[in-house]
Amino acid sequence: MPKPDRICVGAIAGSFGVKGELRLKSFCTMPEDIAAYGPLYSEDGARSFTVRLTRAVTGGLGARLSGVATKEEADALKGVTLWADRDRLPSLPDDEFYHSDLIGLEVFDTGGAALGKVRAVQNFGAGDILEIYAPGRRTTLMLPFTRAVVPTVDLKAGRIVADPPEEAE
């Protein structure tokens, strides 16, 4: 059976209070939209949750998840990522991408030379960065995911064209 097509929309940051309420980190553009994409699943698909937001809390959103009634149950879920079925999510404009669609794409420079494959999309606070792995390189190549550095993303062809700054090569 094929694996369901899901996108990571958030993570459980820990418990909040003593009655099973959780603190969620939402990866959605509008953080509160996470509740509209349910049911949400654990990464392995073994658990599903309906989400009811309760309040804004420091570092995220307060929420109740179905099947979680105690602080201990909430504590046990800390670090679990939450995944939504792709068909429940909005379609994106042409210049926006879900991170999961970029991971694994081949990256070439503007001259056609292979640079490697996207291993991850990082964000350390100043915008998205493509982490590119290439066999034979001692370190991964980190490229800012901007139109200037990454002018072309072709999901259908499974490739990205990048124009890395000289110091990155």
N, CA and C of each residue as an Amber inpcrd file, in Angstrom:
protein
   507
   0.8420000  -1.1810000   0.0000000   0.0000000   0.0000000   0.0000000
   0.8860000   1.2430000   0.0000000   0.6480000   2.2130000  -0.9090000
   1.5070000   3.3980000  -0.9590000   1.3490000   4.2460000   0.3010000
   2.4350000   4.9170000   0.6630000   2.4220000   5.7900000   1.8340000
   1.5430000   7.0030000   1.5280000   0.6880000   7.4110000   2.4860000
  -0.1550000   8.5920000   2.2380000   0.6950000   9.8310000   1.9720000
   0.1890000  10.7270000   1.1290000   0.8970000  11.9520000   0.7820000
   0.5600000  13.0020000   1.8360000   1.4920000  13.2110000   2.7670000
   1.2480000  14.1240000   3.8780000   2.3710000  15.1500000   3.9850000
   2.0200000  16.2920000   4.5770000   2.9390000  17.4090000   4.7780000
   2.9980000  17.7000000   6.2770000   4.1980000  17.9450000   6.7950000
   4.3600000  18.2840000   8.2090000   3.8590000  19.7200000   8.4270000
   2.8720000  19.8750000   9.3170000   2.2760000  21.1890000   9.5580000
   2.5690000  21.7240000  10.9580000   3.1880000  20.9000000  11.8080000
   3.4780000  21.3770000  13.1510000   4.1320000  20.3110000  13.9930000
   4.3400000  20.6610000  15.2690000   4.9460000  19.7320000  16.2170000
   4.3950000  20.0280000  17.6020000   4.4120000  19.0140000  18.4370000
   3.9770000  19.1640000  19.8200000   5.1890000  19.5880000  20.6420000
   5.0880000  20.7720000  21.2590000   6.2130000  21.3260000  22.0050000
   6.1990000  20.8750000  23.4660000   5.0960000  20.3250000  23.9310000
   5.0260000  19.8440000  25.3100000   3.6480000  20.0480000  25.8910000
   3.5120000  19.7150000  27.1570000   2.2160000  19.8690000  27.8200000
   2.0580000  21.3040000  28.2870000   0.8160000  21.6750000  28.5680000
   0.5050000  23.0150000  29.0480000  -0.6000000  22.8550000  30.0680000
  -0.2890000  23.0920000  31.3210000  -1.2830000  22.8880000  32.3710000
  -1.3170000  21.4350000  32.7990000  -2.3630000  21.0680000  33.5470000
  -2.4160000  19.7260000  34.1380000  -3.5400000  18.8560000  33.5900000
  -4.3030000  19.3500000  32.5980000  -5.4680000  18.5990000  32.1230000
  -5.3290000  18.1220000  30.6840000  -4.1080000  17.8820000  30.2350000
  -3.9170000  17.3200000  28.9040000  -3.8090000  18.3380000  27.7910000
  -3.8000000  19.6130000  28.1200000  -3.6310000  20.6320000  27.0920000
  -2.1730000  20.6010000  26.6220000  -1.9810000  20.9150000  25.3560000
  -0.6370000  20.8690000  24.7710000  -0.2520000  22.2200000  24.2120000
   1.0610000  22.4070000  24.0690000   1.5960000  23.5690000  23.3660000
   2.0160000  23.0680000  21.9870000   1.4340000  23.6700000  20.9400000
   1.7590000  23.2920000  19.5600000   2.6230000  24.3640000  18.9170000
   3.5700000  23.9240000  18.1100000   4.2830000  24.8260000  17.2090000
   3.6620000  24.5890000  15.8380000   3.1260000  25.6380000  15.2540000
   2.5210000  25.5200000  13.9250000   3.5240000  25.9730000  12.8810000
   3.6530000  25.2000000  11.7960000   4.5240000  25.5590000  10.6840000
   3.7270000  26.1950000   9.5470000   2.4670000  26.5360000   9.8120000
   1.5910000  27.1230000   8.8030000   1.8170000  28.6350000   8.7200000
   1.5950000  29.2060000   7.5390000   1.7390000  30.6490000   7.3680000
   0.8730000  31.3960000   8.3730000  -0.3650000  30.9820000   8.5040000
  -1.2580000  31.4940000   9.5400000  -1.3170000  30.3930000  10.5980000
  -0.6050000  30.5510000  11.7250000  -0.4560000  29.4520000  12.6880000
  -1.7610000  28.7620000  13.0930000  -2.8320000  29.5270000  13.2550000
  -4.0910000  28.9250000  13.7050000  -4.7370000  28.0280000  12.6430000
  -4.2860000  28.1020000  11.3990000  -4.8430000  27.2360000  10.3420000
  -4.5780000  25.7600000  10.6070000  -3.6180000  25.4480000  11.4650000
  -3.2910000  24.0430000  11.7460000  -4.5330000  23.2600000  12.1710000
  -5.4520000  23.9030000  12.8610000  -6.6530000  23.2100000  13.3490000
  -7.6170000  22.8760000  12.2190000  -7.5030000  23.5510000  11.0860000
  -8.4370000  23.3400000   9.9780000  -8.0380000  22.1920000   9.0590000
  -6.8350000  21.6640000   9.2100000  -6.3270000  20.6660000   8.2720000
  -6.4900000  19.2310000   8.7660000  -7.1990000  19.0560000   9.8580000
  -7.3200000  17.7400000  10.4770000  -8.1560000  16.7690000   9.7020000
  -8.0820000  15.5060000  10.0860000  -7.2800000  15.0570000  11.2210000
  -5.7870000  15.1520000  10.9130000  -5.0030000  15.3290000  11.9810000
  -3.5470000  15.3480000  11.8520000  -3.0100000  14.0110000  12.3380000
  -1.8760000  13.6080000  11.7780000  -1.3060000  12.2850000  12.0460000
   0.1000000  12.4110000  12.6040000   0.5260000  11.4020000  13.3730000
   1.9380000  11.2960000  13.7410000   2.6860000  10.9350000  12.4590000
   4.0020000  11.1220000  12.4520000   4.7760000  10.8860000  11.2240000
   4.5960000   9.4660000  10.6950000   4.5250000   8.4850000  11.5930000
   4.3710000   7.0950000  11.1480000   2.9220000   6.7450000  10.8060000
   2.0010000   7.6800000  11.0470000   0.5970000   7.4490000  10.7220000
  -0.1390000   6.5850000  11.7310000   0.5480000   6.1700000  12.8040000
  -0.0580000   5.2640000  13.7720000  -1.1310000   5.9550000  14.6210000
  -0.9990000   7.2660000  14.8090000  -1.9800000   7.9930000  15.6130000
  -2.5700000   9.1290000  14.8030000  -3.8400000   9.4010000  15.0390000
  -4.4650000  10.5660000  14.4120000  -5.1310000  11.3920000  15.5030000
  -5.2120000  12.6890000  15.2450000  -5.7350000  13.6170000  16.2310000
  -6.6360000  14.6430000  15.5650000  -7.7170000  15.0020000  16.2450000
  -8.4250000  16.2240000  15.8770000  -7.8750000  17.2860000  16.8150000
  -7.7760000  18.5030000  16.3180000  -7.1570000  19.5890000  17.0580000
  -8.2020000  20.6590000  17.3540000  -8.2510000  21.0890000  18.6120000
  -9.0830000  22.2230000  18.9990000  -8.1740000  23.2150000  19.7040000
  -7.9930000  24.3880000  19.0830000  -7.1450000  25.4080000  19.6820000
  -7.8540000  26.0050000  20.8870000  -7.0860000  26.2800000  21.9400000
  -7.6720000  26.8150000  23.1610000  -7.2480000  28.2510000  23.4380000
  -6.0120000  28.6090000  23.1310000  -5.5150000  29.9620000  23.4160000
  -4.1200000  30.1150000  22.8330000  -3.7040000  31.3700000  22.7230000
  -2.3180000  31.6370000  22.3430000  -1.4610000  31.4780000  23.5950000
  -0.3170000  30.8370000  23.4660000   0.6050000  30.6690000  24.5900000
   2.0030000  31.0700000  24.1170000   2.8800000  31.3440000  25.0550000
   4.2530000  31.7090000  24.7050000   4.8760000  30.5980000  23.8660000
   5.3860000  30.9390000  22.7030000   6.0650000  29.9640000  21.8600000
   5.1390000  29.0480000  21.0880000   3.8690000  29.4230000  20.9240000
   3.0070000  28.5630000  20.1220000   1.5320000  28.7700000  20.3910000
   0.8000000  27.6780000  20.2870000  -0.6460000  27.6860000  20.4690000
  -1.0200000  26.6590000  21.5190000  -1.9610000  27.0010000  22.3820000
  -2.5090000  26.0180000  23.3030000  -3.5560000  25.2140000  22.5520000
  -3.6000000  23.9110000  22.7690000  -4.5460000  23.0760000  22.0280000
  -4.9220000  21.8430000  22.8310000  -6.0530000  21.3050000  22.4630000
  -6.4800000  19.9960000  22.9500000  -6.4810000  19.0620000  21.7490000
  -5.9120000  17.8720000  21.9430000  -5.9150000  16.8580000  20.8910000
  -6.7970000  15.7150000  21.3490000  -7.5450000  15.1470000  20.4110000
  -8.3920000  14.0130000  20.7490000  -7.5410000  12.8830000  21.3060000
  -8.0450000  12.2270000  22.3450000  -7.3430000  11.1000000  22.9370000
  -6.2840000  11.4790000  23.9530000  -6.1200000  12.7720000  24.2300000
  -5.1260000  13.2240000  25.2060000  -5.8800000  13.9220000  26.3390000
  -5.9130000  13.2780000  27.5190000  -6.7260000  13.8040000  28.6180000
  -5.9200000  14.1580000  29.8640000  -4.6480000  13.7460000  29.9290000
  -3.8580000  14.0180000  31.1400000  -2.5380000  14.6820000  30.7820000
  -1.9390000  15.3140000  31.7870000  -0.6250000  15.9280000  31.6050000
   0.3960000  14.8750000  31.1860000   0.3120000  13.6760000  31.7480000
   1.2580000  12.6070000  31.4250000   1.1380000  12.1940000  29.9500000
  -0.0960000  12.0790000  29.4570000  -0.2920000  11.7440000  28.0340000
   0.2590000  12.8590000  27.1500000   0.0430000  14.1150000  27.5540000
   0.5590000  15.2510000  26.7890000   2.0890000  15.2650000  26.8160000
   2.6720000  15.0320000  27.9970000   4.1410000  14.9980000  28.1150000
   4.7470000  13.9300000  27.2090000   4.0790000  12.7930000  27.0850000
   4.5960000  11.6730000  26.2860000   4.6400000  12.0140000  24.7950000
   3.8940000  13.0190000  24.3660000   3.8450000  13.3820000  22.9480000
   4.8260000  14.4950000  22.5700000   5.5720000  15.0100000  23.5450000
   6.5070000  16.0960000  23.2450000   7.4620000  15.6730000  22.1250000
   7.5890000  16.5470000  21.1200000   8.4850000  16.2770000  20.0000000
   7.8320000  15.5740000  18.8250000   6.5930000  15.0850000  19.0030000
   5.8950000  14.4110000  17.9020000   5.5330000  15.4450000  16.8350000
   5.8540000  15.1430000  15.5770000   5.4660000  16.0370000  14.4860000
   4.0580000  15.6890000  14.0360000   3.3540000  16.6980000  13.5430000
   1.9620000  16.5400000  13.1090000   1.8730000  16.7260000  11.6070000
   1.2150000  15.7740000  10.9500000   1.1610000  15.7190000   9.4920000
  -0.2780000  15.7780000   9.0110000  -0.5100000  16.5430000   7.9470000
  -1.8420000  16.6670000   7.3540000  -1.8250000  16.0680000   5.9530000
  -2.9580000  15.5020000   5.5500000  -3.0750000  15.0200000   4.1780000
  -2.9000000  16.2000000   3.2270000  -2.0770000  16.0230000   2.2080000
  -1.7870000  17.1040000   1.2530000  -3.0630000  17.6790000   0.6490000
  -4.0380000  16.8320000   0.3550000  -5.2500000  17.3490000  -0.2940000
  -6.1170000  18.2070000   0.6390000  -5.7940000  18.2650000   1.9240000
  -6.4930000  19.1420000   2.8670000  -5.8500000  20.5300000   2.9280000
  -4.6420000  20.6640000   2.3570000  -3.9020000  21.9200000   2.4140000
  -4.1880000  22.7770000   1.1930000  -4.0290000  24.0950000   1.3310000
  -4.2620000  24.9620000   0.1670000  -3.1910000  24.7560000  -0.8960000
  -3.5520000  24.9760000  -2.1530000  -2.5280000  24.9400000  -3.1960000
  -1.7300000  26.2300000  -3.0780000  -0.4620000  26.1560000  -3.4430000
   0.4410000  27.2860000  -3.2610000   0.6290000  28.0590000  -4.5570000
   0.9610000  29.3540000  -4.4490000   1.3190000  30.1150000  -5.6510000
   2.5620000  29.5130000  -6.2970000   2.8120000  29.8810000  -7.5380000
   3.9270000  29.3020000  -8.2960000   5.2860000  29.4900000  -7.6390000
   5.4670000  30.5380000  -6.8390000   6.7890000  30.7920000  -6.2630000
   6.8970000  30.3480000  -4.8030000   5.9630000  29.5060000  -4.3400000
   6.0350000  28.9560000  -2.9820000   6.0160000  27.4350000  -3.0620000
   6.6970000  26.7960000  -2.0850000   6.8450000  25.3450000  -2.1310000
   6.7390000  24.7760000  -0.7210000   6.1780000  23.5840000  -0.6180000
   6.2480000  22.8520000   0.6390000   7.6570000  22.2800000   0.7500000
   8.2600000  22.4020000   1.9460000   9.6330000  21.9100000   2.1370000
   9.7780000  20.4590000   1.7020000   8.7760000  19.6360000   1.9920000
   8.8830000  18.2130000   1.6530000   8.9960000  17.9900000   0.1440000
   8.5070000  18.9470000  -0.6630000   8.6290000  18.8010000  -2.1160000
  10.0420000  19.1100000  -2.6030000  10.8080000  19.8590000  -1.8110000
  12.1680000  20.2360000  -2.2140000  13.1990000  19.1820000  -1.8170000
  12.9350000  18.4890000  -0.7220000  13.8990000  17.5000000  -0.2270000
  14.0360000  16.3550000  -1.2290000  15.2810000  16.0570000  -1.5810000
  15.5540000  14.9890000  -2.5380000  15.7530000  15.4710000  -3.9640000
  15.4310000  16.7460000  -4.2540000  15.6250000  17.2420000  -5.6180000
  17.1120000  17.4050000  -5.9240000  17.4690000  17.1270000  -7.1660000
  18.8400000  17.3360000  -7.6490000  19.0550000  18.8330000  -7.8470000
  20.2580000  19.3110000  -7.5000000  20.5820000  20.7280000  -7.6440000
  21.7460000  20.8550000  -8.6240000  21.5790000  21.7570000  -9.5930000
  22.5960000  22.0120000 -10.6170000  22.9430000  23.4910000 -10.5950000
  24.2030000  23.8120000 -10.9740000  24.5250000  25.2330000 -11.1000000
  24.0280000  25.7270000 -12.4500000  24.1670000  27.0180000 -12.7020000
  23.6220000  27.5950000 -13.9320000  24.3260000  27.0770000 -15.1830000
  25.5060000  26.4690000 -15.0220000  26.2170000  25.8690000 -16.1540000
  25.8480000  24.4110000 -16.3660000  24.9830000  23.8610000 -15.5150000
  24.5370000  22.4790000 -15.6700000  25.3140000  21.4570000 -14.8500000
  26.3150000  21.8960000 -14.0800000  27.0890000  20.9630000 -13.2600000
  26.2980000  20.5890000 -12.0050000  26.3260000  19.3120000 -11.6700000
  25.5960000  18.8440000 -10.4910000  26.2600000  19.3530000  -9.2190000
  25.4350000  19.8850000  -8.3010000  25.9270000  20.3440000  -7.0030000
  25.5850000  19.3530000  -5.9060000  24.5490000  18.5430000  -6.1070000
  24.1360000  17.5720000  -5.1030000  22.6220000  17.4840000  -5.0180000
  22.1320000  16.9870000  -3.8710000  20.6980000  16.8350000  -3.6240000
  20.3130000  17.5950000  -2.3670000  19.0930000  18.1260000  -2.3690000
  18.5940000  18.8110000  -1.1820000  18.3540000  17.7680000  -0.0920000
  19.0450000  17.9250000   1.0360000  18.9000000  17.0080000   2.1670000
  17.8580000  17.5380000   3.1450000  17.7980000  18.8780000   3.3040000
  16.8660000  19.4800000   4.2540000  16.6580000  20.9410000   3.8870000
  15.6170000  21.5210000   4.4380000  15.3890000  22.9600000   4.3470000
  15.4410000  23.4730000   5.7710000  16.4020000  24.3380000   6.0430000
  16.6130000  24.8730000   7.3870000  16.1080000  26.3080000   7.4540000
  15.8000000  26.7640000   8.6580000  15.4950000  28.1750000   8.8620000
  15.9920000  28.5340000  10.2480000  17.0500000  29.3280000  10.2760000
  17.6530000  29.7320000  11.5370000  17.2100000  31.1350000  11.9290000
  16.1470000  31.6360000  11.2910000  15.5840000  32.9250000  11.6400000
  15.7130000  33.9890000  10.5650000  16.5440000  33.7840000   9.5690000
  16.7480000  34.8070000   8.5440000  16.2700000  34.3440000   7.1710000
  15.3770000  33.3610000   7.1310000  14.8690000  32.8550000   5.8600000
  15.2950000  31.4160000   5.6260000  14.6480000  30.7860000   4.6560000
  14.9210000  29.3800000   4.3710000  16.2880000  29.2050000   3.7100000
  16.9430000  28.0990000   4.0710000  18.2550000  27.7380000   3.5310000
  18.1810000  26.2920000   3.0630000  18.6100000  26.0470000   1.8260000
  18.6760000  24.6810000   1.3180000  19.9800000  24.0500000   1.7760000
  19.8680000  22.8810000   2.3930000  21.0520000  22.1150000   2.7990000
  21.2610000  21.0590000   1.7270000  22.3770000  21.1810000   1.0060000
  22.6270000  20.3140000  -0.1480000  23.7880000  19.3760000   0.1520000
  23.5330000  18.0980000  -0.0530000  24.5350000  17.0580000   0.1770000
  25.0640000  16.5800000  -1.1730000  26.3830000  16.4750000  -1.2530000
  27.0090000  15.9420000  -2.4690000  28.0640000  14.9330000  -2.0550000
  28.0530000  13.7370000  -2.6630000  29.0940000  12.7590000  -2.3640000
  30.4600000  13.3800000  -2.6590000  31.3970000  13.1200000  -1.7810000
  32.7400000  13.6440000  -1.9930000  32.9880000  14.9940000  -1.3410000
  31.9520000  15.6950000  -0.9350000  32.1230000  16.9720000  -0.2180000
  32.2880000  16.6790000   1.2600000  33.1790000  17.4240000   1.9150000
  33.3770000  17.2380000   3.3630000  32.2310000  17.8380000   4.1630000
  31.6250000  18.8970000   3.6490000  30.5220000  19.5510000   4.3530000
  29.3460000  19.7250000   3.3970000  28.1800000  19.9320000   3.9800000
  27.0250000  20.2000000   3.1210000  27.1050000  21.6410000   2.6420000
  26.5080000  21.8930000   1.5070000  26.4380000  23.2280000   0.9310000
  25.1450000  23.8670000   1.4270000  25.2470000  25.0550000   2.0060000
  24.0800000  25.7640000   2.5130000  23.8110000  26.9560000   1.5990000
  22.6540000  26.9540000   0.9330000  22.3140000  28.0400000   0.0110000
  21.0580000  28.7560000   0.4700000  21.0900000  30.0960000   0.5230000
  19.8660000  30.8330000   0.8310000  18.8090000  30.5260000  -0.2370000
  17.5880000  30.2460000   0.2140000  16.5210000  29.9310000  -0.7270000
  15.8390000  31.2310000  -1.1480000  16.5820000  31.9840000  -1.9900000
  16.0820000  33.2490000  -2.5200000  16.0470000  33.1360000  -4.0430000
  15.2650000  34.0050000  -4.6680000  15.1820000  33.9860000  -6.1280000
  16.5450000  34.2680000  -6.7670000  17.3770000  35.1020000  -6.1350000
  18.6970000  35.4320000  -6.6950000  19.6190000  34.2220000  -6.6980000
  19.5900000  33.4150000  -5.6380000  20.4970000  32.2690000  -5.5290000
  19.8780000  31.0110000  -6.1440000  18.5600000  30.8930000  -6.0740000
  17.8560000  29.7220000  -6.6120000  16.7900000  30.2230000  -7.5920000
  17.2220000  30.5190000  -8.8330000  16.2680000  31.0950000  -9.7820000
  15.2220000  30.1190000 -10.3100000  15.5070000  28.8080000 -10.2760000
  14.5840000  27.8460000 -10.8800000  14.3580000  26.6410000  -9.9790000
  13.0770000  26.3610000  -9.7170000  12.6700000  25.1260000  -9.0530000
  11.6760000  24.4700000  -9.9910000  12.0260000  23.2980000 -10.5140000
  11.1600000  22.5730000 -11.4370000  10.7560000  21.2540000 -10.7810000
   9.5990000  21.2690000 -10.1020000   9.1580000  20.0670000  -9.3870000
   8.8900000  18.9120000 -10.3440000   8.3170000  19.2050000 -11.5100000
   7.9920000  18.1330000 -12.4690000   9.2470000  17.4110000 -12.9450000
  10.3200000  18.1720000 -13.2010000  11.5750000  17.5790000 -13.6630000
  12.4190000  17.0910000 -12.4810000  12.0500000  17.4650000 -11.2650000
  12.7980000  17.0280000 -10.0900000  14.1540000  17.6790000  -9.9650000
  14.2350000  18.9650000 -10.3450000  15.5370000  19.6250000 -10.3090000
  15.4300000  21.0930000  -9.9250000  16.5290000  21.5670000  -9.3660000
  16.6660000  22.9660000  -8.9670000  17.9050000  23.5050000  -9.6660000
  17.8230000  24.7350000 -10.1620000  18.9960000  25.4140000 -10.7090000
  19.3720000  26.4910000  -9.7000000  20.6390000  26.4800000  -9.2800000
  21.1270000  27.4380000  -8.2870000  22.3220000  28.1910000  -8.8350000
  22.4660000  29.4190000  -8.3800000  23.6080000  30.2570000  -8.7280000
  24.2880000  30.6290000  -7.4150000  25.0800000  29.6630000  -6.8500000
  25.6440000  29.8990000  -5.5180000  26.6500000  31.0440000  -5.4970000
  26.6710000  31.7840000  -4.3990000  27.7210000  32.8070000  -4.2540000
  29.0820000  32.0990000  -4.3230000  30.1060000  32.7980000  -4.8160000
  31.4050000  32.1610000  -5.0230000  31.9670000  31.5460000  -3.7580000
  31.7750000  32.1840000  -2.5940000  32.3470000  31.6400000  -1.3680000
  31.6510000  30.3480000  -0.9450000  30.4520000  30.0540000  -1.4710000
  29.7350000  28.8260000  -1.0980000  30.3000000  27.6040000  -1.8350000
  30.9170000  27.7920000  -2.9570000  31.3710000  26.6550000  -3.7450000
  32.6450000  26.1380000  -3.2430000
